[in-house]
Amino acid sequence: MAQSDLTRVIEPACQKLAEQQGFELVDVELVREGASRYLRIYIDKPDGITLSNCETYHRAVAPLVERVDYDFLEVCSPGLDRPLKKQKDFDKHAGELVEVHLFRPIEHRKQFEGELVGLEDGEIVIRAGENEMRFKQKEVSLCKPVIVVTEEDIALDDEDEEAAGEQSEEGEASDEQQI
């Protein structure tokens, strides 16, 4: 199946199913890794995706994508540092620190970091210090948020794990874990 068929036929079917199940379809990609072809479908929802959500969607989408020539079907979360691709992604992350990776270097550099101003007229605009930089979206291989983990985040995570351990001992812990 050609990439255009994936976009024209499969993506709309995946989108409809995602909406029916209360998810956002983030992306559908068919990639070759080694000798295998992976059909990857990324889904999300405001409070995060669980393993159970991925499994439910996987079971429902498998019959819809059977005409695609793939070896493995993966349904997964796009992660915290999900690539920014659509206008709404750029709007949501405006004011945040992002990495921009280019297909070809500009001034001997292929990677830039700065505060996202937004996506304006097909250009990704970032601010680094006093400098504003513009990159044509078609020249950008990847734009994603920079995830900064602080000591406070680590301490909060340790507290969450301790609380979960106490709940497990009491038999009250859920097997639903956000991914």
Number of C-alpha atoms within 10 A of each C-alpha: 10 10 11 9 11 17 13 11 13 19 18 13 14 23 18 14 18 20 11 10 13 14 20 18 21 21 16 19 15 19 12 12 8 6 6 11 15 16 20 17 23 20 25 22 15 8 7 16 21 18 15 13 21 20 14 13 19 16 11 15 19 14 9 14 18 11 10 14 13 17 12 12 17 17 22 21 22 18 13 12 13 16 20 20 15 10 12 12 16 23 14 11 17 18 15 16 19 24 20 23 19 20 12 13 11 11 6 7 10 14 17 15 18 21 20 26 21 23 23 14 9 13 16 21 22 26 18 13 8 6 8 13 16 15 18 14 18 11 14 17 14 16 23 21 22 17 12 7 8 9 8 9 11 11 11 12 12 12 12 12 12 12 12 15 14 13 13 13 9 9 9 11 13 9 10 11 10 12 14
